[in-house]
């Protein structure tokens, strides 16, 4: 299926130009650091790509804090960014005006404990990622596929993501994207993100009782979040794209899911 | 968790972990019936060498988060700060601390209960 591979590759290669700046409140040196630019893969997580950002800014903060500081946190327009969401999801959720580059503020102090989680190490990212993949497989195949994979396959998924290696990742991920005995997923792993709300996730089968495919529109109707006559007010974004509402959910799940195996759908105000 | 854990009666300094929201139930008994309906049942099961909880089934507000449950259990089980505690759904994955119980209940409950296994070391991968 050459056509599929092209779509998967296109999604994998989605990148966002990000401009990092140190929080002005934390600037200690008189010389101001240059902004730091990264072309960030949509599919990855911030802690996997921000080591250089941290090193770039750390010499400009108070020496006492430099010594203790092991972790940075990121903010966009006053809102702390959740490191455990894929970068593409964070962008789609927040950056509704699509002004590029995406301007993000870097903080070393005043961690917003109530709003975001700490990221103690890269292995925390790995645990979170693998756990999300497992959750997705619990929904798709009652965990059968992930349980049949070997430890080295799990490693390969993670290394594929961490090192931006499409072939390595998909070598294993294709097994997770295959149907089970009844030839389809049991439930579709998706999350619906809306600003300032917890994500929405309920059980949804890929097929309706009538035997027809569930579409993106059907899903939004079922969850009672479809915009009926106010269609102009809300945008639906999946991987930065507004797919046609009649796209089947199963197809979207197989092709537009993030590496964590979840279809992340963002509902944003226009 | 609607019931008061036993140790909070004799240890006055140890109140409930009460993060952002207030626990309405404990201070407003008049609302008890209305609140009861919206609560979900959570079953906490120990795995490996984790200590067993005397009370296993709890009624919990669905908007409470996994992090809150872990904090509650650490106090209930009198864990030291250095002891780790891991929670698992379906004996397969460990939900992130900011996930609401209601969401997990919607997707992974069986027979009207959300079963969470807990252990001291990482299990199931």
Boltz contact constraints between the chains, C-beta under 6 A:
constraints:
  - contact:
      token1: [A, 84]
      token2: [B, 96]
      max_distance: 6.0
  - contact:
      token1: [A, 114]
      token2: [B, 20]
      max_distance: 6.0
  - contact:
      token1: [A, 117]
      token2: [B, 97]
      max_distance: 6.0
  - contact:
      token1: [A, 131]
      token2: [B, 93]
      max_distance: 6.0
  - contact:
      token1: [A, 131]
      token2: [B, 94]
      max_distance: 6.0
  - contact:
      token1: [A, 134]
      token2: [B, 92]
      max_distance: 6.0
  - contact:
      token1: [A, 134]
      token2: [B, 93]
      max_distance: 6.0
  - contact:
      token1: [A, 135]
      token2: [B, 93]
      max_distance: 6.0
  - contact:
      token1: [A, 138]
      token2: [B, 90]
      max_distance: 6.0
  - contact:
      token1: [A, 138]
      token2: [B, 92]
      max_distance: 6.0
  - contact:
      token1: [A, 143]
      token2: [B, 92]
      max_distance: 6.0
  - contact:
      token1: [A, 198]
      token2: [B, 100]
      max_distance: 6.0
  - contact:
      token1: [A, 201]
      token2: [B, 103]
      max_distance: 6.0
  - contact:
      token1: [A, 202]
      token2: [B, 106]
      max_distance: 6.0
  - contact:
      token1: [A, 203]
      token2: [B, 107]
      max_distance: 6.0
